[in-house]
Amino acid sequence: MTNRAFRFGVVGSPDRGVEAWQQTVRRAADRGYKSVLMPDGLQLLSPFPSLAVAAMTADIRVGTFVAAAPLRKPRAAAWDAHTLSVLTGGRFDFGIGTGRPQVEQQAAELGLPFGSAKERRNQVRETLDHLQELDGDQHTPIMLAAGGPRSLALAAARADIVSLAKPALAPREEIRQLTQELRELAGSRADDIELAMNLFAAGTAELPPWTKQATGATPEELEKSGTLMLLRGSPWEMADELQRRRDEFGASYITVNATYLDDLAPVVELLDGR
């Protein structure tokens, strides 16, 4: 994983309705972001039609961040991903993972098994196999969320983009070791993999009251921990820190919670494509 040029994405959802969603997408495109990504879960609208709306709203890439494998049969998930890839003219990145713990209840609501960790990884693998078959000569870029040894091995073998899935308070050294392990597992593929890092917040604004629910840590804990989920300071200070992270971890694809879209925009202007 050689250092790539920076690109930036926004992670959001149409929870406030279609007009607000389209406004977010247009703002992201206007401020220089290259992608709009959407989480998955029954508490939200379905990501695939939501991202289709986003792709029609502006000339920007879209992607799932990330689809939870237990919520769909592998063939159905691949069908949705391939369809969106075709209809967006290749502007779709298929992010998929084994699902967070709360997905177990959501899978039950859909009448689907949650499965063991191994079974969920096999679901991801089977989904990717179906997608490859549907794509034919086309290739839908794959983003895999990975944190444990076995999910890292799968990501090293199959992903175009890897998003590191670690707790909010994971120390910097743990992230460094994780990226090194990914490089070793990827072998000759290492330089083909783009490493993504998601920001919960950027700039100087206070953290929202729902921080604990979203990250598992209080605002005070996050601010004191030195977590990589936060990017604090002036635009120049934030740009310097992102360059340090790229040098240290290889992370060049930076995504940010849509709440902080405008806060990170000056950094996007400074670093995008560099």
For each residue, the residues with C-beta under 8 A, 3 or more apart:
1: 179 182 183 186 190 191 193 194 195 250
2: 191 250
3: 246 247 250 252
4: 194 252 253
5: 252 273 274
6: 242 246 252 253 254 271 272 273 274
7: 34 35 252 253 254 272 273
8: 32 33 34 35 253 254 255 256 264 267 268 271 272
9: 33 34 35 36 37 61 63 253 254 255 256
10: 24 28 33 35 36 37 255 256 257 258 261
11: 37 38 39 65 198 255 256 257 258
12: 21 24 36 37 38 257 258 261
13: 21 38 39 44 45 47 50 258
14: 17 18 20 21 45 50 53
15: 44 45
16: 20 21
17: 14 20 21
18: 14 21 22 53
19: 22 23
20: 14 16 17 23 24
21: 12 13 14 16 17 18 24 25 50 53 54 57
22: 18 19 25 26 53 54 57
23: 19 20 26 27
24: 10 12 20 21 27 28 36 258 261
25: 21 22 28 29 36 54 57 58 60
26: 22 23 29 30 57 58
27: 23 24 30 31 261 262
28: 10 24 25 31 33 36 58 60 258 261
29: 25 26 33 58 59 60
30: 26 27
31: 27 28 261 262 265 268 269
32: 8 265 268 269 272
33: 8 9 10 28 29 36 60 261 268
34: 7 8 9 60 61 272
35: 7 8 9 10 60 61 62 63 93 255
36: 9 10 12 24 25 28 33 51 54 60 61 62 63
37: 9 10 11 12 62 63 64 65 93 95 255
38: 11 12 13 44 47 50 51 54 62 63 64 65
39: 11 13 44 47 64 65 66
40: 44 47 64 65 66 67 68 71
41: 44 68 71 102 103 106
42: 71 106 109 110
43:
44: 13 15 38 39 40 41 47
45: 13 14 15 49 50
46: 49 50
47: 13 38 39 40 44 50 51 64 67
48: 51 52 64 80 81 83 84
49: 45 46 52 53
50: 13 14 21 38 45 46 47 53 54
51: 36 38 47 48 54 55 62 63 64 84 92
52: 48 49 55 56 62 84 87 88
53: 14 18 21 22 49 50 56 57
54: 21 22 25 36 38 50 51 57 58 60 62
55: 51 52 58 60 62 84 87 88 91 92
56: 52 53
57: 21 22 25 26 53 54
58: 25 26 28 29 54 55
59: 29
60: 25 28 29 33 34 35 36 54 55 91
61: 9 34 35 36 91 92 93
62: 35 36 37 38 51 52 54 55 84 88 91 92 93
63: 9 35 36 37 38 51 92 93 94 95 143
64: 37 38 39 40 47 48 51 67 81 93 94 95 96 143
65: 11 37 38 39 40 95 143 163 198 255
66: 39 40 95 96 97 143 144 145 163
67: 40 47 64 71 72 77 81 94 95 96 97
68: 40 41 71 96 97 98 99 100 103 106 107
69: 72 74 77 96 97 98 99 120 123 124 127
70: 98 99 103 104 106 107 112 113 114 115 120 123
71: 40 41 42 67 68 99 103 106 107 110 112
72: 67 69 76 77 80 112 127
73: 76 77 112
74: 69 77 78 123 126 127 129 130
75: 78 79 127 130
76: 72 73 79 80
77: 67 69 72 73 74 80 81 96 127 130 131
78: 74 75 81 82 127 128 130 131 133 134
79: 75 76 82 83 130 134
80: 48 72 76 77 83 84
81: 48 64 67 77 78 84 85 92 94 127 131 140
82: 78 79 85 86 131 134 135 140
83: 48 79 80 86 87
84: 48 51 52 55 62 80 81 87 88 92
85: 81 82 88 90 92 94 135 138 140
86: 82 83 89 138
87: 52 55 83 84
88: 52 55 62 84 85 91 92
89: 86
90: 85 138 140
91: 55 60 61 62 88
92: 51 55 61 62 63 81 84 85 88 140 141
93: 35 37 61 62 63 64 140 141 142 143 160 161
94: 63 64 67 81 85 131 140 141 142 143
95: 37 63 64 65 66 67 142 143 144 145 161 163
96: 64 66 67 68 69 77 124 127 128 142 143 144 145
97: 66 67 68 69 124 144 145 146 151 165
98: 68 69 70 117 120 121 123 124 145 151
99: 68 69 70 71 103 104 107 114 120
100: 68 103
101: 104
102: 41 105 106
103: 41 68 70 71 99 100 106 107 114
104: 70 99 101 107 108 114
105: 102 108 109
106: 41 42 68 70 71 102 103 109 110
107: 68 70 71 99 103 104 110 112 113 114
108: 104 105 111 112 114
109: 42 105 106
110: 42 71 106 107
111: 108
112: 70 71 72 73 107 108
113: 70 107 119
114: 70 99 103 104 107 108 120
115: 70 118 119 120 123
116: 119 120
117: 98 120 121 148 150
118: 115 121 122 150
119: 113 115 116 122 123
120: 69 70 98 99 114 115 116 117 123 124
121: 98 117 118 124 125 150 151 154
122: 118 119 125 126
123: 69 70 74 98 115 119 120 126 127
124: 69 96 97 98 120 121 127 128 144 154
125: 121 122 128 129 154 158
126: 74 122 123 129 130
127: 69 72 74 75 77 78 81 96 123 124 130 131
128: 78 96 124 125 131 132 142 158
129: 74 125 126 132 133
130: 74 75 77 78 79 126 127 133 134
131: 77 78 81 82 94 127 128 134 135 140 142
132: 128 129 135
133: 78 129 130 136
134: 78 79 82 130 131
135: 82 85 131 132 138 139 140
136: 133
137:
138: 85 86 90 135
139: 135
140: 81 82 85 90 92 93 94 131 135
141: 92 93 94 160 161
142: 93 94 95 96 128 131 158 159 160 161
143: 63 64 65 66 93 94 95 96 159 160 161 162 163 196
144: 66 95 96 97 124 151 154 155 158 159 161 162 163
145: 66 95 96 97 98 151 162 163 164 165
146: 97 151 152 154 155 159 162 163 164 165 182
147: 151 152 164 165 166 178
148: 117 151 152
149: 152 153 181
150: 117 118 121 153 154
151: 97 98 121 144 145 146 147 148 154 155 165
152: 146 147 148 149 155 156 178 181 182 185
153: 149 150 156 157 185
154: 121 124 125 144 146 150 151 157 158 159
155: 144 146 151 152 158 159 162 182 193
156: 152 153 159 162 182 185 186 187 189 193
157: 153 154 185 186 189
158: 125 128 142 144 154 155
159: 142 143 144 146 154 155 156 162 193
160: 93 141 142 143 192 193 194
161: 93 95 141 142 143 144 193 194 195 196 253
162: 143 144 145 146 155 156 159 182 193 194 195 196
163: 65 66 95 143 144 145 146 196 197 198
164: 145 146 147 175 178 179 195 196 197
165: 97 145 146 147 151
166: 147 170 174 175 178
167: 170 216
168: 200 215 216 217 222 225 227 229
169: 216 217 221 222 225 227
170: 166 167 174 175 227 228
171: 174 175 226
172: 175 176 226 228 248
173: 176 177
174: 166 170 171 177 178
175: 164 166 170 171 172 178 179 228 249
176: 172 173 179 180 248 249
177: 173 174 180 181
178: 147 152 164 166 174 175 181 182
179: 1 164 175 176 182 183 195 249 250 251
180: 176 177 183 184
181: 149 152 177 178 184 185
182: 1 146 152 155 156 162 178 179 185 186 190 193 195
183: 1 179 180 186 190 250
184: 180 181 187
185: 152 153 156 157 181 182
186: 1 156 157 182 183 189 190 192 193
187: 156 184 190
188:
189: 156 157 186 192 193
190: 1 182 183 186 187 193
191: 1 2
192: 160 186 189
193: 1 155 156 159 160 161 162 182 186 189 190
194: 1 4 160 161 162 252 253
195: 1 161 162 164 179 182 249 250 251 252 253
196: 143 161 162 163 164 251 253 254 255
197: 163 164 228 245 249 251 253 254 255
198: 11 65 163 229 254 255 256 257
199: 202 229 230 231 254 255 256 257 260 264
200: 168 207 211 214 215 222 229 230 257
201: 205 207 229 230 231 257 259 260 263
202: 199 230 231 232 238 256 260 263 264 267
203: 231 232 238 260 263 264
204: 232 233 263
205: 201 260 263
206: 219
207: 200 201 211 219 222 223
208: 211 259
209:
210: 213 214
211: 200 207 208 214 215 217 218 219 222
212: 215 216 217 218 219
213: 210
214: 200 210 211
215: 168 200 211 212 222 229
216: 167 168 169 212
217: 168 169 211 212 221 222 225 227
218: 211 212 221 222
219: 206 207 211 212 222 223
220: 223 224
221: 169 217 218 224 225
222: 168 169 200 207 211 215 217 218 219 225 227 229 230
223: 207 219 220 230
224: 220 221
225: 168 169 217 221 222
226: 171 172
227: 168 169 170 217 222 230
228: 170 172 175 197 245
229: 168 198 199 200 201 215 222
230: 199 200 201 202 222 223 227
231: 199 201 202 203 238 241 242 256 264 267
232: 202 203 204 237 238
233: 204 236 237 238 241
234: 237 238
235: 238 239 266 267 270
236: 233 239 240 270
237: 232 233 234 240 241
238: 202 203 231 232 233 234 235 241 242 264 267
239: 235 236 242 243 267 270 271
240: 236 237 243 244
241: 231 233 237 238 244 245
242: 6 231 238 239 245 246 254 267 271
243: 239 240 246 247 271
244: 240 241 247 248
245: 197 228 241 242 248 249 251
246: 3 6 242 243 249 250 251 252
247: 3 243 244
248: 172 176 244 245
249: 175 176 179 195 197 245 246
250: 1 2 3 179 183 195 246
251: 179 195 196 197 245 246 254
252: 3 4 5 6 7 194 195 246
253: 4 6 7 8 9 161 194 195 196 197
254: 6 7 8 9 196 197 198 199 242 251 264
255: 8 9 10 11 35 37 65 196 197 198 199
256: 8 9 10 11 198 199 202 231 260 261 263 264
257: 10 11 12 198 199 200 201 260
258: 10 11 12 13 24 28 261
259: 201 208
260: 199 201 202 203 205 256 257 263 264
261: 10 12 24 27 28 31 33 256 258 264 265
262: 27 31 265
263: 201 202 203 204 205 256 260
264: 8 199 202 203 231 238 254 256 260 261 267 268
265: 31 32 261 262 268 269
266: 235 269 270
267: 8 202 231 235 238 239 242 264 270 271
268: 8 31 32 33 264 265 271 272
269: 31 32 265 266 272
270: 235 236 239 266 267 274
271: 6 8 239 242 243 267 268 274
272: 6 7 8 32 34 268 269
273: 5 6 7
274: 5 6 270 271
